[in-house]
Amino acid sequence: MNRVKQGINQRQLSKLRSKKQFRGGAAAAAKKRRKKEKKAYLRRLARPRPTPLPQHWGYVF
């Protein structure tokens, strides 16, 4: 990737580079979103869910 201006900094460069990578329109975006949703779902599963108090064992917690 050729730099026309010397003034362009590294952060902008990386931003441009990442933009260039994710061309491919709606399909690619949807794929990425699905991947993120899956990760979020798995994170939710890993979280301990509040269990109902087991009061049916003769003693109350």
C-alpha positions as CSV (number, residue, x, y, z in Angstrom):
1,M,0.0,0.0,0.0
2,N,1.7,3.2,-1.1
3,R,1.7,6.2,1.1
4,V,1.1,9.4,-0.8
5,K,1.5,11.8,2.2
6,Q,4.3,11.2,4.7
7,G,2.0,12.9,7.2
8,I,-0.3,9.9,7.5
9,N,0.2,8.2,10.8
10,Q,0.4,4.5,11.7
11,R,-3.1,4.4,13.3
12,Q,-4.8,5.8,10.2
13,L,-2.7,3.4,8.1
14,S,-3.9,0.4,10.1
15,K,-7.5,1.7,10.0
16,L,-7.3,1.9,6.2
17,R,-5.7,-1.6,6.0
18,S,-8.5,-3.1,8.1
19,K,-11.1,-1.4,6.0
20,K,-9.6,-2.8,2.9
21,Q,-9.7,-6.3,4.5
22,F,-13.4,-6.2,5.2
23,R,-14.6,-5.3,1.8
24,G,-17.0,-7.9,0.6
25,G,-20.2,-6.2,1.6
26,A,-23.2,-7.5,3.4
27,A,-22.4,-11.2,3.3
28,A,-19.0,-10.7,5.1
29,A,-20.6,-8.4,7.6
30,A,-23.3,-10.8,8.4
31,K,-20.8,-13.6,8.8
32,K,-18.8,-11.5,11.2
33,R,-22.0,-10.6,13.1
34,R,-22.9,-14.2,13.4
35,K,-19.5,-15.0,14.8
36,K,-19.8,-12.3,17.4
37,E,-23.3,-13.4,18.3
38,K,-22.1,-17.0,18.8
39,K,-19.3,-15.8,21.1
40,A,-21.8,-13.7,23.1
41,Y,-24.1,-16.7,23.4
42,L,-21.3,-18.9,24.7
43,R,-20.3,-16.2,27.2
44,R,-23.8,-16.1,28.5
45,L,-23.9,-19.9,28.8
46,A,-20.6,-19.8,30.8
47,R,-22.1,-17.3,33.3
48,P,-23.5,-19.1,36.4
49,R,-27.2,-18.8,36.3
50,P,-29.2,-18.2,39.5
51,T,-30.6,-21.5,40.6
52,P,-33.9,-21.7,42.4
53,L,-33.4,-22.4,46.1
54,P,-33.6,-26.1,46.8
55,Q,-36.1,-26.0,49.7
56,H,-37.5,-29.5,49.0
57,W,-34.7,-31.3,50.9
58,G,-36.1,-30.9,54.4
59,Y,-33.9,-27.9,55.2
60,V,-33.9,-24.4,53.8
61,F,-30.7,-22.8,52.5
